[in-house]
Amino acid sequence: MKNTAMGAYASFFLISKEDFGKLRETFHLVPFEPKRADERQLRAVRGGRASEVIDRNSAEYQKAKQFWDFLIANGRVPYKYRWSGYALEQLLGWLLQVKGIDLTAIKFVDSHHKGTGWIVLDETIKAKHLLQLDPANFRIDDFVTTELREQYERVLEAEEQTLKERSAKLSNRETTMDERFPKVNRHQASDSNRLIAMEDDLANRGKAMLDGIDVLHKYLQLIDEQSIVILHIG
């Protein structure tokens, strides 16, 4: 989940309702309807793009470039999410499942089935969820799964037990120099590395989720009668 290996990006744009209307009309964006969606549209709103490589000389590529050029020219990006887009996607799912906060209620896709999916945050979303998303309401521990924490604690307990047994062994009899300063074998090194990796994962997951809350809250604050926020993960 570290920001050094993104994998996917979370693209936020603050844009006027007027320009979003132009975007919809020019690039054929329509409200997403799950019951009528095909697999490609479902992939789009889940945060993915079509798996095939698009030829840069193709009409599809040129259309996509025009789409993003329009957003860059007419939208604003006052805040950036520095973690993987997958982390933000997990956060949106967690908010819905655990807190009942649905920030993905409004989605748009390309009616020609070749565009990306966009989440739209408007005044209705702001009115429902702005206070709920106050960063003061969340802690890092909120986002660490029980399974991950229990796994970490089991490895930590095993490490502590190994140290206790070694200390007891050394205190009960005369020891050699090698026993006083034992070499770290491959298994011990592997356990230590695994413990460090799990500590990093726990810490990074919490930080990524809290940063996501902060960015989402800041963007909701910017929404008004003239402006909305659109979000793409992919």
GIJO-V720157 format. One record per run of one state. SS is the DSSP state (@ for helix, = for strand, . for the rest). FROM is the first residue (numbers start at 1). LEN is the number of residues. If there is no record, write none. Layout:
ss:SS from:FROM len:LEN
ss:SS from:FROM len:LEN
This chain:
ss:. from:1 len:9
ss:= from:10 len:7
ss:@ from:17 len:11
ss:. from:28 len:1
ss:= from:29 len:3
ss:. from:32 len:2
ss:@ from:34 len:3
ss:. from:37 len:2
ss:@ from:39 len:7
ss:. from:46 len:13
ss:@ from:59 len:16
ss:. from:75 len:1
ss:= from:76 len:1
ss:. from:77 len:8
ss:@ from:85 len:15
ss:. from:100 len:7
ss:= from:107 len:4
ss:. from:111 len:7
ss:= from:118 len:4
ss:. from:122 len:1
ss:@ from:123 len:7
ss:. from:130 len:5
ss:@ from:135 len:3
ss:. from:138 len:2
ss:@ from:140 len:4
ss:. from:144 len:2
ss:@ from:146 len:26
ss:. from:172 len:5
ss:@ from:177 len:4
ss:. from:181 len:5
ss:@ from:186 len:37
ss:. from:223 len:4
ss:= from:227 len:7
ss:. from:234 len:1
